[in-house]
């Protein structure tokens, strides 16, 4: 049996139905080197085990301790046999050349590679809004080139580089990819690259409560971890209520500018979805302030 050149790690907690779609497309990768797939189930879910058992090339690691995503990815990396690692989330569907494109980028000298994140539900207003707020920088029409951040739902790295950086933060429920990207960019300023051929489709949240809850958690941990992300100034100013509106305006402006730059035809959906987007930004900004205050200490 040929040893894998690249190991794909899929952290999973619930999402059994989504996992089936993810593993189905991982089973159909083309032009890729020998690879293995490792599912790390952090809830010891029988449904997840059943889905993983449907695929002969999948190795399941079951853990009942409720691992955070970073810890689950680290666990999978520890068990991996490949000299390259790829990470994808259970609620993502890779396109057929995803793995080949990521491996080719690493073989060409890139240390960390990531690519486009598309909509798994392109006509669902909440799911599309969820992805717009998370993945503005990862349009399929963005040109290949240097990147400052790679999301862990679409991520490839040389194993030696992963080990050198010590893996992902294991104690955070969110934002561990931002911390890892910050550390990687500091260590290798030219080593992170966007690769448009690495394409996955992400299933965004499909209900407003789930969308708002995700934005709340995301905003809080971005605020609390600002200094760890190399942006301590965010924490100094973000804890003041008066800056909530400017923060919302900055994020919305960034979304619109990036969309206009890389995918201008998508500006119309952005306008049509503006009420949903603004509601998410308001929730995010409020939670960001709470996170900044938590980082500053009880006296703030």
N, C-alpha and C positions, 0 to 999 in steps of 0.2 A: 504493500500500500504506500502510495506517494505521500510524503510528509507535507503538511500545508505550508505554503509560503506566507499566507495571510490568515489571521484569525478574526472572525466577525463576532463581536460581543453585543448581545441584546439584553439590556436590563429590562425586567418586566415585573410589574406589580398589578395584578388584574389584567385587563385588556386582552383576554384570551382570544376573542374574535378578531381583534386587530392584529394580534400576534400571528394568527393563522395566515392572514393576507401577507404580512411581512415575510414570514418564513417561506411562503409559497413562491414569492418573487426572488428571495435569496436562493432558492433551489433552482432558479432558471437564469442565473447569471451567465453571461456569454463572454468569451474572449478573456476570461480571468485565469489567473494561476490557480494551482491547487489551493483550496481553502477549507476551513472548518467553521462551523457556526456553534456558538456557545450561548445559551439562554440562561441568564441568572435570575431566577424567580425568588424575589425577596419576601414572599409571603407564603411559600410552600402551598400554592394554590393547586388543587387537583385538576381544575379546568386547564390551567397553564401546562401542567404535566401531560395532560391528555393531548393537547395540541402539539406540544414538542415531540411527543411519541409518534405523531403522524409522519414525521420526516426522518429519513434514515441518516442524514448527514448532520443532525442536531444533537449536541451534548447538553444535557440539562444539569444545572447546579441549583439545588433547592435550599433555601435558607429561611428559617422561621423568624429571624430576628428583626425583620422590617428594615433591611438595609436602605439607606438613602441612595439615590442614583449613582453618585460618585463612588461610594463604597461598593455597589454592585458591579460597576464597571471595573474597578480595581480587582475585585474577586475574579471576574472573568479573565482579566489580563494575566493574573497569576497562574491560571489554569491553561492558558493558551500555548500552543506549540509553534505558531508562526513567528517569523522575524519581523512581521509588520502586523499592526492591529487596525481594525476598523470598528467603529461604533455606530450603531443605529438604534433608534428607539422602537419599542414594540408597536407604537401607533404610526409608524412610517412605512411606506412601501417604496423599496428601491427600484429604479428603472434597470433594465437588463444589463447595461454596461457600467453600472455604478461602481462595482468592485474593480473592474478592469481599469477604469479611469483613475480611481484612487491609487491603485497599486502602481500604475504607470507614472503618476506624479511623484510618488515616493522613490521609485527607481531612478527618476530623472534628477534627484537631488533635493526635492522638497522634504522637509522634516515633518510638517503638519499640513494636511490638506483637507479641504472641505468644499462643498459645492452648493448647488441651488436647492432651495426648499420650495416646492410647489404645493398647491392645494389638493388634498385628496377629495375634498367636497367643494369643487369650484363654484357651485351655484348656491351654497348655503351662506347666508349673510353673516351669521355669527361666526362660523368656522373661518370664513375668509377674513373677517375682521381680526380674529384671534391671530391668524398667521401674519397679517399685515403688521400688527404691533410687535410681533416677535421676530420676524424674518425680513424686515425691510431691506437689509443689506444683502440678501441672498436670492436675488432675482435670477431666473435662468438666462436673462439677457445681459447680465453683468459680464464684462470681459474678464478673461483669465488674468490673474496678476496677484500682487502682494495683498495680504489681508491682515487685519489686526485682531480679528476674532473669528473663531469657528464654533458653531453650535454642535453639541455632542450628538444630535440626532443625525448628523451627516459628517463624519469625522474619521480621518485616517492618519496614522502616525507610525513612524519607525519605532519598533519596540525599544531599542536602545535609548531613544529620546524620551519615551514615556517613562522608562525606569530612571533616567537621569533627573527628570523633574519630580519624581516621587509619586506619580499618579495624580488622581483627582482628589480634591478635598472630600473627605469621607463624612464630615460632620454637618453638611449643609443639604437641605432638601431642594434648594434651587441655587442657580448662579455658579455652580462649580465649574462650568465651562468657561465663564468669564475669568475666573481666577486662573484657570489653567492657561488660557490664551494670553493673559497678562504676563504670566511667568515665562511662557514660551517666547513671546515677543521680546522680553527683556534679555533672554538668554541668546536667542537667534533672531535678530531684527529682520533678516531677509529669509527666514526659514518657514514662514507661514504663507500659504498660497490658496487663493480661490480657484477652483477648477470647475468650470461650468458644466462639464460632462458628468460630474458626480451629481446625479439628480435623484432626489427622493420626494415623495409626496407625503405631506404631514396631515393627519386628521385633526384639525383644530377643534376646540370645544364647540359643541353644537347647541348649548343652551346659554341664556344670558347669565343665570346664577353661576354656572361653571366658569364662564368667561370672566365674570367679575371676580370670582374667588381666585382664579389664577393670576389676574392682574394685581389683586391685593397681595398675594404671597410674593409675586415677582417684585413688586414695588418695595415691599418691606425688606426683603433680603438684599436688593440692590442698595437701599439706603443704609442698612446695617453693615454691609460689607464694602462700603465706598472706599475706605482707606486701604483695605486689602486688595482692592482693584486698582490701586494707584491713583485714586481720585478723592483724596481727603477733602478737597475744597467742596465737593458735593455735600459731604456731611456737615460742614460748617454752615453752609447757606440753606441746605435742604430742610433743616429742622424748624425753620421759621415759616409760619403760615403764609406770610405775605409773598413768598416766592413760589407758591403753588401754581398760580396762573402763569407766570413766566416759564416754569418748568413744563407745563402742559403745552404752551405755545412752541417751545423749543422742540419738544418731541414731535408734535404734529408737523411743524415746519420741516423737520428732518425727513419725516416720512414722505411728505409731498415732494421735496427736492430729490430724494433718491428715486422715487417713482418716476418723476419727470426725466431724470437723467438716464435711467436704464430701461424703463418700460412705460413710456408716455401714454400708450393706449389704456393703461390701467388707471389713469387719473380719473376717468369717469366713475368706475366702481368706488374709488376712494371718496369721491364727492357724494355718491349715493349712500355710502355706508358711514358718512360723517357722524350722524347721531350715535351709532353704536361705538364707533371709534372714540368719540369724545367721552362717552360714558365710561369706557375702559380706561382712558387717560385720567379722568377725574379720580377713579378708584385707585389707580396706580400712584398718582401724585399724593393722595392722602396717606396711603400706606408707606410711600417713600419717606414722607415726613416722619412717620412713626418709627421707621427703621433708623433714620438719622438721629432721632432723639434717643432711641435705645442704645445706639453706638456711643452717644455723647455721655451717657450715664444718667442716673436718677435725678441729678440736680438740674437737668436741662428741661 
